[in-house]
Amino acid sequence: MFRAAQIILFSLLFVIITRENHIVAIKREALRIINASPDDADIEEIMYRLYIVDKICKSQQAIKRNQVLSSDEVKQEIETW
């Protein structure tokens, strides 16, 4: 019983640490984008840049998980609109 509790505790700690590292990486990337923006960039432009990078990252993750549609599937979906 004690061993099972240890495994669960270590698993939870791993998830928490992994999530915190992910959040830190996201913040680091956001700061990089903000710092790379032109000095005269307004909040809308910065938000747009952050949005685009977020969509690209999510798309890359979906591709890695093979969660993509073929062009035929996209055409079929569009036909239902």
C-alpha angles and dihedrals in degrees: 000000000000091000091053090050090051092051091049092048093049090047091053092047090051091052092048093047092045091050092048091050089050092051091048089051091051091050091047091052092047091052090048090053092047092048091048092052119101115268091245094051113129126217093265092057093047091048090049091051091049090048093051094048090048091052091048092050092048090048091051090051091050090051091052089052090047090240096145136119126232118236089254091054091050091050090051091050092049091051089061092059 
